[in-house]
Amino acid sequence: MDDLRRPTGFLFALLGLILLLYGIFSPARAELVPNVNVNLWCGLTLLIFGGIMLWLSYRTKS
């Protein structure tokens, strides 16, 4: 693996997916701001970032 975007993308996508699922299914909420599910939004952001990194790594191979 000569491209660091692929393992970085997998890592962020996996962590984002875990945090997103935890934010959806967990009854305990990390409420730093009232009525905002921080786990859900941070997980979604990490998942999108990981997806972009994976897309960039596979795009350069083609």
N, C-alpha and C positions, 0 to 999 in steps of 0.2 A: 504494500500500500504506500504509494508515494505521494498521495494527496491527503492532506490533513482534514479536508472538508468532509470526507466520508465518515470517519469515526466520530468527528465532532457532531455531525448531523445526526448520526445514530444515537449518540449520547443525549443530545438535547431533545430529540424526538421521543426517546424512551422516558426521560424524566418529565417531559411535558405531558405525555400520555398518562403517566402515573399520577401526576398532580391534578390533571384534568379530571380523571376518574374519581380521585379522592374528593375533589371539589363538588362533583355531581352527586356522589352516593354517600358521602359522610354526613351524619347529622351534626357533627361538631363543625362550626364555622369559624374561620380565622377572620374576625371582623375588625380590621384596623380602621376602616371607614364604615359607618353604619349603613346597612342594607347593601353592601358590596361584598360578594364572595371573592376574596383575594386569591384563594387557591384555584378557583375556576379560571380567572382571568390570567394569572401568571402561567398556569398550565397551558392555556390556549396560546399565549405568546411564545412560550418555549417550544411548543409543538410546531407552530408556524415557522419559527426561526430554524428549527431542525429540518423541517421540510425544505426550506429554501437552501440550506447548506447541502442537503442531499441532492436536490435538483441541480445545483451548480456543479457538484462533483460528477454527476452522471452526464451532464450536458457537455463537459469538457472532454469526456472519453469518446463521444460520438464524432 
